[in-house]
Amino acid sequence: MYEIPKNPFRSILLAAAILTLFASSSLSADIKAIRKKAEAGDAKAQFNIGSMYENGSGVRQDYAEAARWYRKAAERGDARAQYNLGIFHQNGWGVPLDLTEAVKWYRKAAMQGAASAQYNLGFMYYNGQGVPQNYAEAARWYRKAAEQGDVDATRILGLAYYLGKWVPKDLVQSYFWFSVAASRASGDEYKQASEAKERVAKELTPEKLKEARRRVREWEKSHPRK
């Protein structure tokens, strides 16, 4: 069995989209148009300007300037900006390293249903970073992320229920979450989740294994892949 990850950093993969957006001869005009909207208070444009500064797309990379624009969008309720601002505060990118502030922004994004923010909030509670350590809260946020098919969260829940250290030991739940992880993962993650699922299966009675597989089938029906 693998260990619970020590680092929750999983940034939103925006660089490719940003580069595609600006891969044209009208690069300068596009930037000026987006900046004008951002300065007028458009949260989506503010987020895009922040992404440009974070990735150095069409502008000089500048984490402080990225954080400034992310904050403007975050304060207007943009969940993506709230999540990214949490990442910036957790890592000290362009802003003071402040775990309490990171938790604040992760929570705002998580409350809006952002799976990555829910995962990171679970991590912060699990490790007591920026908040008092609270395994029940960690499990609650990991579960919210897992319910959306977040592979890391599903694997962590599978391991947690197998070990029974910070949630009650439950091999049916462990098999269930490892199965969900395997159905959503690829490459090494798929291999690890599949191997873990089979290991748990060997420790289940035939009746419990049947129940676990039934739960997996029902979950897959109610959570179609997007």
N, C-alpha and C positions, 0 to 999 in steps of 0.2 A: 504494500500500500504506500502511496506517496503521501507526503506531508502537506498540511495546509500551507498555502503560499505565504511568504513573509512580506511580500511587497504587493500592494493592491493596484499598482499603477497600470492602468489600461486606458490610454488616451483615445479619444474619438478619432477615427481615421478620416480626417478631413482633407489632408494634403492633396490627395489625388483629385478630389472634387474641385478644390480651389484651383489647382493647376489647370484642370480642364476648362473651368469657367473662364480663366484669363488667358488661355492659349489662343490668342487671336491678335490681329494687327491693331485692334481697338483697345489694347491693354490699358493705356493711360486714360482713355475716355471712360472705360468701365470702372476703373478705380475711382475716378473723380465723381462718377454718378453714384457709386455706392457710398463714398465718403459724404457726399451731400445728403443722402438719405439718413446716414448714420448721425450726422451732426444735427439733423432735424428731429432726431429721436426715434427713428425706426429701429426696433430691437433686432430684427433679422439682419439689417445692414450693419449694425454695431457688432453683432456676432461675427459677421463675415470679415469686417475690418480687423477684429481681434484675431481671427484665424490667419489672415494675411500676415500680420505682424508676428504671430507665433511661428509660422512656417517660412517666413521670408519670401512670400509669394507676391511678386510685383513691388515689394517694398523691402527695405533693409530689416532683417530680423531684429526684433526688439521685444523682449518679454515684458518689460515694464509697460510699453505702449499697448501690447496685447492684453495685459491684465486690466489696463485702464478701460479699454473698449469692452472687454468681457464683463467688467463690473457694471458698466452702463446698461448692457443688455440684460445682465443678471438681475439688476434692480428693477427692470421692467418685466421680469418674470420668465425670461428665456431659460428653459431647463438646461439646454446644451451649454450656455454660458455659465450657468450656476455650477454645473459639473466641472467644467474646465477651470473655473475660478477656484474650486475646491482643490483640483490637482495642482494649480499654481501655488496655493498657500501650503499645501502639504509638502511640496518640493522646494519652496522658496524661490520660485521663478519670477523675477521681476517684482516680487512683493516679499515682505518679511515671512520667513517660515513660521507658520502659526497653525498648529493642529486644531485648535478650537475654532478658528475661522474656517478651516477646511471642512470640519464637521458641519458647521453652520450652512455652508453652501451645498455640501453633499445632501444634507437633509432637505433643503428647499427643492433640489432637483429630484430627490428620491420621492418626496411627497407628490410630485407631478407624474411619477411613474417611470422615471428614467432608470432602467435596469442597472447600468454601470454605476450610477450613484447609489443605488440600493446595495449593490455589492460592496462598494467602498465603505459605506456607512456600517455595514455588517462587520467589515474588517476592522474599522476603528473601534467598534464596541468590543470585538473579540480581543483586541490587543490593548484596550484601554488607552487609546491615543486621541487626545482632545476631548474625551469623555471618560467617566469612570468605567472600568471594565464591567461588562454586563453580558454574560453568555446568552441569556434569554433574548435580549435585544439583538444580539448578533445573529442568533438563529432566525429571529423574526424578519430581519432585513435580508438575510441570505435567502430565506424562503421566498420573499417577494420577488427577488431577482430571479431565482430558480423557476418560479411560476411563469416567468416570461421567456424561459428557455436559455437563460444565461449559463453557459457551459461551466464556467469556473464555480459559480454558486451551486450548481447541481452536483458537481464532484465533491465540493466541500461538505455538502449535506450528506452525501453518500458516506463519506469518511467519518463524519461526526456521528451518524447513527450506528456505524459499525463499531466505533471505539466506545461510544457511550460515555464520553468524558465531560461534555458540556451540554449534551441533550441525553434523554433516556436512551439506552441501548435498544435498538430496534432493527433487526436484520431485514425485516420486510421493507421498512422505510429505506434502509441502506441499499437494498437491491433495486428498489423503485428508482431512487435518485441516480444511481450509477447507470441504470438502463436509460433514463432520460438523457443523461450526459452523453452516453454512447450514441444515442439517436441524433444528437445535435452536433457532435464533435467530428473532427477529421484528423488525419495524421496521427501523431503521437498521442494526442489527447483522446482520440477514439480508441487507440490500442490500450491505453491505461485504464480508461473507463470500462472497456469490455472485459479486460482481465480482472478488474476489481469486481465487476458484476458476477463473473463466473466463480470467483473465489467465494463470494457471499452465497451464491446459489448452492454450493456444496455444503454449506452449514445450515441450510434451511430444510425443514421437513418437507415431504412432497406436498402436503396440504398448504403450508405457508408459501412455498414456491409458486403454487398455483394461484394463491391469493395475490402475491406480489405481481405476477405476470398479468393478472386481470386488471390490477390498478394501473399498470403501465399502458395496457391497451385502451383503457378508459381515458387516461390522461392524453394519450396521443390523439384520440378522437376529438377531445374538447380543446386541444391546443394545436391546431393545424399549423404546419410550417408556413411562414410568409415568403 
